[in-house]
């Protein structure tokens, strides 16, 4: 922020506010308490209310004996949220649970102690260590600056020492590892992307330098700090294929000088062995922390914070994953879902600092969830559903920073107005095959999100109508459609269709297992089709969130399920997530042994029981006098603790057996006894399915009860889920609803086809269609023809389409009852064919659809001409007179002939933002829009990524009017080494120009294969 902006903002405050701001060194937008005034906009007001209520949790952590908040889990970082509340109007002690002056005293005492105990200030308690001390150090320093005038001189000196000496320490490491941080490493400035991106690590190195650059810019060492900060920051999202194509200078250094590889070349981040959106967001999370120091100090922002190499391409993939709550859906992460408070700052930074109106929409959606979420048990917290205690003080601090960023934006141009929901949905829509490494094929349509996940341990076919992150449970090891996530994927086949190239967005993912094939096809309407050869028993699993979280759509404490047989309502449980008590009754049996035999464990932790009780009616617990045994046990959680009558002890399977389905716990009653019920009190590791069995001798077992007992069972192939989704199933097994689990094929392994709709199915008929090849499943869903070969051999045949007048690509014949279409499919191939035409004509009429603009019609046998009517999708009807036994091509020249053969269409282009001066977006040359064009700028060069190495036969360039610059075509297989060529194997195709002002722009770059 320049001095002119600083003076302009000071004038907004008036004399008193200016004096206060100058005294603290804070920009006036952050010194509102001196000038008065409330939150600058409704989202900021929400943040302030949430912080106020969250103070109840913070005060519960306060240690009266020490007189401070504790060091444990960096809880003392709550001081930043306190500092914001103490320096803003509207403090309410009733909501906060503590008086303002008491909170001030607690806060100042904590800052005083931890400023002195920091290693960089001569203490020994905390600090200096890059992971994760410097993150909380950043919050701590900012809190101290907000309360600067309330601090004593020794504390100020300690804060200044912490700020500067951290930068000195980090810079002294060069590109080496912090010896205090264990195995955490950024791998120098080379990075890493497989399994464990170094984006986060480089961000931490950079954020350890930002406070010093902001608050001590005149320090003699600042130039060295600035160079290190720039190197780490520019390389955070490093990817050579993109970086080498971008000569743009950022903070005086060319992006092409970057050295790191921290991303997959599909612009996705992998961390902890899976796609983890939280770590992709880290780019903007650390930027938000860093920017706040610069803005608060009135120091200019480093350019990299607003011109992050590859940041916009990473943001596009984040948009593809966005839920209706603004945060990403996470099919491979279980313990970081729904951490709403922690997810605010990346969105706030993009919205308030970068001015991104789409991010502002996501931020507003997330803010709307915060208060209902905060009120849900355990009340007051803002990072529920996770086991990492440090997330709570971290989220409080980042919510405080987010509030401050809104204040800064209000003082510098006013609030960023979010786009409306419809515009956001259209902008975020798209498809991406991120590749077999990340193991994700994703599709976001305006009505749903869907993905095929092939990453080991997370294998599933995910579908979330309306992007509702509280409908189906899709995170981590929770199964979706497949009955478990530990299936070994032997083959992965992924295909995408894109609107620019094919006229619609869609995907098909086909996975081969040792038991067969399963596939998911996703459509632009939000519908999806699941097809399986029958890979396992109990297929088609959908677990449903069922909570009482008023204010969040759908979470009113129950879920309703409607089938042709009737409607059932499943109430939300009151126990913590996963925990429950099951009482299974059965006809009286006399036996000596009784056991729980698992069928399906909790996907994370297996089986664990607080109590296992055996009774006859209301009689005593027979298990109390029994001897317990189990298939395995964790130390200190042996089988005996499930029958000891102590509610605080429990049995749990061994860690190595957590994924074992058939774990068991047994009780030997000592002698035959008669009983008719077993009561099981589960810990969070509650069995999803199990049997209760009895035995006279402990060798031969008989099942007497099974859990779960279905709430609803239907064989009529149709189910509506809470009015939010509709499912139509073709298969011999029943659909069941048991508690919060839906099983679409509840029985032995058998072929299955399910159509999934983002609205109630109602009386929809099945879209399944008959084919002549047993391995081929076919469906017409929302007018789209889906064909999947669930076999390992190529097949050809026909599919019968009764009642159809629609024509699909390929050869088909009109019959008396519809049409019959011929197909040829490779092994494990899936196809989506949109309707290209409709036709009215006699039986025997033959049609060959070449593309969306051309169909060839052949009259049936006869002697007289035949009049037919052809209507293209999205076009006007045309009558056609067909001579007998003649083929007539019908061409609609005004329509795009989808699918287009140009391999460059819709490809990712470089340079991505930030672009060199004078250059417009290269994407305009591959968007199939003649009204847009790429302006190269001086000696401009662009690259298009074809997505995979392919044999290029020709490259064509089309220019606007004006002098056509000299242009050279280059190709590369790796994006690093290029050769002058316009044919041959290539993944990357580049155009180099000698463009000068006034020259023509490139309106089309086409690649033919």
Secondary structure as UniProt FT lines:
FT   HELIX           3..24
FT   HELIX           28..30
FT   HELIX           32..35
FT   HELIX           42..61
FT   STRAND          62..63
FT   TURN            64..67
FT   STRAND          68..69
FT   HELIX           72..78
FT   HELIX           79..86
FT   HELIX           93..96
FT   HELIX           100..117
FT   HELIX           119..121
FT   TURN            130..132
FT   HELIX           133..146
FT   HELIX           148..150
FT   HELIX           153..172
FT   TURN            173..175
FT   HELIX           179..181
FT   TURN            182..183
FT   TURN            187..190
FT   HELIX           199..215
FT   TURN            217..218
FT   TURN            220..221
FT   HELIX           222..235
FT   TURN            236..237
FT   HELIX           240..243
FT   TURN            244..245
FT   STRAND          249..250
FT   TURN            251..252
FT   STRAND          253..254
FT   HELIX           255..257
FT   TURN            265..266
FT   STRAND          270..271
FT   TURN            272..273
FT   STRAND          274..275
FT   HELIX           277..280
FT   HELIX           282..297
FT   HELIX           303..305
FT   TURN            309..310
FT   HELIX           311..320
FT   TURN            324..325
FT   TURN            331..332
FT   TURN            335..338
FT   HELIX           340..343
FT   HELIX           344..348
FT   HELIX           349..353
FT   HELIX           357..375
FT   TURN            379..380
FT   HELIX           390..411
FT   TURN            412..413
FT   HELIX           421..428
FT   STRAND          430..433
FT   HELIX           435..438
FT   STRAND          440..445
FT   TURN            446..447
FT   STRAND          448..453
FT   TURN            456..457
FT   STRAND          460..465
FT   TURN            466..467
FT   TURN            469..470
FT   TURN            476..477
FT   STRAND          480..481
FT   STRAND          491..497
FT   HELIX           499..502
FT   STRAND          506..513
FT   TURN            514..515
FT   STRAND          516..522
FT   TURN            524..525
FT   STRAND          528..532
FT   STRAND          539..544
FT   TURN            550..551
FT   TURN            553..554
FT   STRAND          558..563
FT   TURN            564..565
FT   STRAND          566..571
FT   TURN            577..578
FT   STRAND          580..600
FT   TURN            603..605
FT   STRAND          608..615
FT   TURN            617..618
FT   HELIX           622..625
FT   STRAND          627..630
FT   TURN            635..636
FT   HELIX           639..642
FT   TURN            647..648
FT   STRAND          651..652
FT   HELIX           655..657
FT   TURN            658..659
FT   TURN            661..662
FT   STRAND          664..682
FT   STRAND          689..695
FT   STRAND          702..707
FT   STRAND          712..714
FT   STRAND          718..721
FT   TURN            722..724
FT   STRAND          725..730
FT   STRAND          734..738
FT   TURN            739..740
FT   STRAND          741..746
FT   STRAND          752..757
FT   TURN            762..763
FT   STRAND          768..771
FT   TURN            774..775
FT   STRAND          776..781
FT   TURN            782..783
FT   STRAND          784..789
FT   STRAND          795..802
FT   STRAND          806..807
FT   STRAND          810..814
FT   STRAND          818..825
FT   TURN            827..828
FT   STRAND          830..833
FT   STRAND          837..840
FT   TURN            843..844
FT   STRAND          846..851
FT   TURN            852..853
FT   STRAND          854..858
FT   STRAND          866..872
FT   TURN            873..874
FT   STRAND          877..882
FT   TURN            884..885
FT   STRAND          887..891
FT   TURN            893..894
FT   TURN            903..906
FT   STRAND          908..910
FT   TURN            917..918
FT   HELIX           922..925
FT   TURN            930..931
FT   TURN            938..939
FT   STRAND          941..952
FT   STRAND          954..959
FT   STRAND          967..972
FT   STRAND          979..980
FT   STRAND          984..993
FT   TURN            997..998
FT   STRAND          1002..1008
//
